[in-house]
């Protein structure tokens, strides 16, 4: 659990957030608690459109972006992207209506951390810590150092 009370102007986290459950809600709540202005939530997407096909580095293997979801346990039962996005937005707005929220489709493992210079904190759980570590060096942030906040 994060022990710092420092608030970051812009924080980011990512995941599948399928069938939004207590673990997801704790992670999202803690992300809201450390964010002062804008929270970016990268939501894993299925890239079905052949024109959107991208390749990514995931666990040292070169895989198509939709492999991020295919390797998920019970992938056949995943909720559609729009359903997961809607549930995320509703939950976040219930938590705090003063923050700006951006739910963005992840087309690669880095998402907006590779280009958004305002991100100063990457929020991770034990399950997503490896992805956070992979994203941190790729993060093109103007901040002197991007904080990896383990929840």
C-alpha angles and dihedrals in degrees: 000000000000112000098185120096091202112129119215120213091222125020130177138198135164143201148123095273090194116175091001106241140173095280091053091046093052092050092047092045092052090047089053090049093057096042123091103181120357134019119195116201115193108208117200110242135198107235101212095154106093090213091060094053109137133172123227140179110249123170089341093302125110104235136163111259093250088061086076087072100032090062091054116109110258091006090167089069097051116132116242117268092249092053093049091046092050092050091049094050093048093049094046093049090050089055100049129349093188095071126081112238128201117188106189132181112250109226092171138015093266101050115172092342087083094060113015106097093191098065109111100165134044110199115211140171126211088268095050100037093101091055090048091052090049092049097046098072090044092051107111094202127160089214113104089241133001112229119229104212112199113203 
